[in-house]
């Protein structure tokens, strides 16, 4: 009988693990469509670069706004409720693309993106910690790394397949648009806008299907999963390495979004390629493929080299590559941008791990603030969009280059743990003097 119970538990964990892994695929699928949406909606809604930067902002600001509400709901109920809520909210957001395309209102598109990202915030808040408890605690990091590999699959599907449906390859110059009659222009813009309807309806259907599967499947219970309240403790910012880690993460996510989301615009400008040529040659797909390969190479190198040193070296490489992209450009600049994706692939998890190191009983709240720092992806691209409008998209890539200087500083000495730390438990205060680690 005990063996049967054990086997039943393992089977339940395996089913739950498969379902949770699908969440990693889904949020990568939606977020990696942003580089496609930016040039597409720029055409369909006739936007400039600053206006199109709000596409990123509407998506990534949801992580800042919804991270705490998502944590509160899952703390009050359980992971399952939080995951199902997230899938439903994201499905509603994806479905809203249909009416947004019908009326071709940019504000409605932004609202749909915010809803979708709000749902994805629930999924990210739940999936990362939940997957670590589905099995042996000693192999939790292996399960998490395995699940994160499906981020790459989601990016591959979105860029190599779904982007082909959305991008028409038809890219008229302002002069050609000016020669069109009002009816011809309206027909062209409407045909461009409606290309997002079918893909996002399909995404909404998949989200609802996964939500239904989570509803009917009995997930393994989590001990002490529920609580009446969630305490938000700002004293965690007394840890210097954590505070600098949050700042570094803010600038990293902003740089990542700039690199990926404006890649098509940069390539069209500096390499003189049309949207159809970029689409046919799969350049965007190769960009994100470099990111995925870099993640695996970085994971291997970390077994030989300290993560903070890799962070330092990789940041330096990205500064040099972006300097080439800004001041030289051309087709080689486009390939240099792919190199930037490769070298920035390990930065998010590395900064995250270094930032929450040795936080003791403040680790969970520290992790929540780290997730909220993703809001950098909503703010920093606006700076790139503004510079692009004032000057050129090529010069605007100075923005992510500056961001990597912040990350370089963190890898150089910002990660070091210094000072006196206090840990309160059972009404007793434990004081520890921490030295700077090498």
Beta strands, then each sheet from edge to edge (+ up, - down):
strand 1: 419-425
strand 2: 428-434
sheet 1: 1+ 2-
end
